[in-house]
């Protein structure tokens, strides 16, 4: 594959409050031939980094470019799956309504073309949840919600897919299924995953971006317990997992979770 730069942050710093930098001096380049996992401790800046790429917030200093332009101008080319824990489950929408929201940038609220609905059905089928189309979103299981949210992100036919904690608060069965979803999607688009779990460092991941106020970039095969301990700031316990994802068995390093205080991330 001819690798091209799709995301580039240059000397980026950001603070929610003066004097307390969440991210400082970040230089990061992501190419279209990579599947990237952003990892780091709670409060280290993972979600802040994602929000900068999405153009939800702007850096205090430095530049963010997506497909060679500003994040705002590139938003039509980005699919985004938020953490469902941030969604209002009391909002009365069904599964189809949620997926059609991924088409809003191309139309007006409440109006969708036949093409919009056909695309929504296609991505629901791809995520194996088409049978849930009329089900209230609030009644779904954790794994079903994640599939629907991925479908919503895919509804805009993105060139890069950003997933924020896609396996948080779901059953272990969905975590296994997610690796297969990831394998299928990465064949046609770039994927950036945000996770606090180093378990995503698998055969499906090329590059690991470690975030703890600053950024370190590693090739997935070079990740070691020492590298992870350095970025998390405490000793982590590494455990081995094995997944048969693409015709071969691959050893994955996982990290025990550390529960600390809540901070802006």
N, C-alpha and C positions, 0 to 999 in steps of 0.2 A: 504493500500500500504506500502511496505517496503521502507522507505525513505533512500536514499543514497546521500551522498555529491557529487555534480557534479561541483560546482564552489567554490573556496576558495581563498580569498585574505587575506594575513597576513602582517600586519604592512606596508601597501603599501603607498608610497608617490610618487608624480609626479609633476614636474614643467615644463612649457613650456620655461620659462626664469628663470635664477637664482634669488633666493630671493623672488619669487612669487609662492608659492605652489598652484596648482590647487586642488590637493588631498593630504591629510596629515593624516598619521596614520590610514589608512583604514583597518578594519577587517570585513570581510563579508563572510558568508557561505550560499550558496543556495543549496537546496536539490531537488531531482527529483520529490518529491511529492508536490512541490510548483509552483504556478504561481505568478510571482513577477512583481511589478511595481516600477520602479526607477523614483522618482519625485524630483523636486527642481527648484530653480530659474535659469534663464539664467546666464551662466558663473559660475555656482556652481560646475560643474565637471561631469554632467550626461554622456555626450557623451565621455568624457575622460575615465570614468569608463568602458563604453562599449568597447572602443578601447583597453583598457588593457586586458579585458576578451577575445577579439578577437585576441590579439597578434599583433595588428597593431602598437602599441607602447609598450615600456617596462618600468617598474617602475624605478624610481631613486633608490628606496630602497624597501625592502620587496619582497614577492613572490606572484605569481599568478598561480594557478593550476586549470586546467579544466579536469574533468574526471581523476584526479590523475596525470596528466602530464602537460607539457607546453601547452599554447594556440596554439602554432604553430603545435605541434604534434596532437592536438585534433581538428584541424580545419575541418577535414572531417566529424566530428560529429555535427557541428554547422551550422545552417541556419541563415543567416543574411539579414535583410531588412533595407537598409539605408534610410535616408530621401530623397525623390525624388527631393527636392529642391536643392540637391547637385549633381544631375545628369545633364549631358549635353544633353538637349532635341534636340539639332541640330544634334546629332549623328544619322545617317540614319539607324535605325534598326526597325524591326517590333516586334510585341508582342512575337511571337515564338522565335525570336533571343534572346530577353531579357531573357526569361525563360530558354532557353538552356544554357545561361551563367552560370546558377546554376550547370551545369554538367561539366564545364571546368576543375575542379580539377581532373576529372576522364579521361580526354582525352586531345587532342590537339586543339588549336584554329582552328575553321573552320571544324573540323571533329567530327561528332557525330554518335554513333551507333544507330541501330534501337531501342535498349533498351532505350537509352537516349531520343529519340523522343517520344517513348511510355510513358515514365515517364512525359515528358513535357506536352503531351496532357492530361494525367491524372490529373495533378495538375491544369492545366488551366480549366478543367471541374469542379474540386473541388471548384475553386474560381469563377465559373460561368462566365468565360470570354473566353471560347474556341472559340466562334463565332468571337472573335476579333483577332484571331491568326495571320492573314495576315495584320492587320491594323498597320500603323506606330505608334510607341509608343508615338511620340510627339503629335499625334492627339487625344489622349484619354483624358477623363475628369479626375479630380483629384481622384475620387473614383475608376475609372477603373485602373488608374496607380497603386494605392495602392494594388489592387487585383493582378495585374500582378507581382508587386514586391514581394508580399507574395508568389505567385506561384514560382517565381525564387528561393526564400529562401527554399521552400519546395522541390525543384527539386533534392536536394542532399540527400533526405531522412534523415533529421537531427534528432538527439535525443534531442536537445535543440534549440529553435527558439528565436533569438534576434531581436526585432522590435524597430527601432528608430523613434519615433514620427509618429506612423502609421495613426493617424487621423488628422495630421496637414494639413491645407490648403485644406480641403475637405468639401463637403456640409454636413449639419446635417443628411441627409438621410443615408450617408455612415457611419457616426459615430454610428448610431443605428445598421446598418448591421454588423459592425465590432464586436459588442458584440456577435452576433450569430456565426461569424467566430471563435472568440476566444473560445467560449464554445465548438465548435466542435473539434478544434485543441488540446485543453488542455486535452482531454480524452486520447491522445496517445503520448504526448511529453511535456517536460518542456518548459515554455515560460517566457521570460524576456522582459518587455516592458519599453522603456524609454519615459517619457512624462513630460511636464511642467504642465500638468493638473491633479489635484487630482480626477477628474471625473472618472478615471480608477479604483478607489477604489470601486469595485463592488463585487457582489457575485462571480464573476469569478476570483477575485484576493485574494490570501492567505496572501501575505506579501508585505509590502510597505517599500522600501528603500529610505529614505530621504537623499539627497545629497546636501550639501552646503559647499564644501571643506573638510568637514568631513562627516561621515556616521552615520545615526541612523536607526535602523531597528524596525519596528512595525508590529504586526499582523493587518490585514486590519480592523478587527472589533474594534480595539482599537484606531483608528485614531480619533483625536479630533481637533477642530479649534485651540486649544492652541498648540498642537504638530506641526501642520502645520505652524502656525505663528512663532514658535521658529526656525524652519529650514529655512523658507523663509526670516526671518529677518525683517518682517513688518507685520502689521495686515492684514489678509485676510478676505474676505467676503465669508462665507460658504453658499451654497444654496443646497437645496434638489432636487434630481432627483429620479425618480422611473423607474425601468426596470423590465419587466417580462422575466427573462432569463433562468430559469431552473425550471419552474413550481411554482415559488413562487415570490412574490413581494419583492424587496429589496430596501432599501433606500440607496442612494449614496450621499456622500459629494462631492460637486464640489468646485472649487476655482476660484475666479475672477483672470484674468490674470493681471500681473504687467509688464509694459513695461519700461525697463530700458535701459542702454547703452549696446552695444554689447561687449562681452568678449569672450575669448577662453572658450569653455565648454568641 
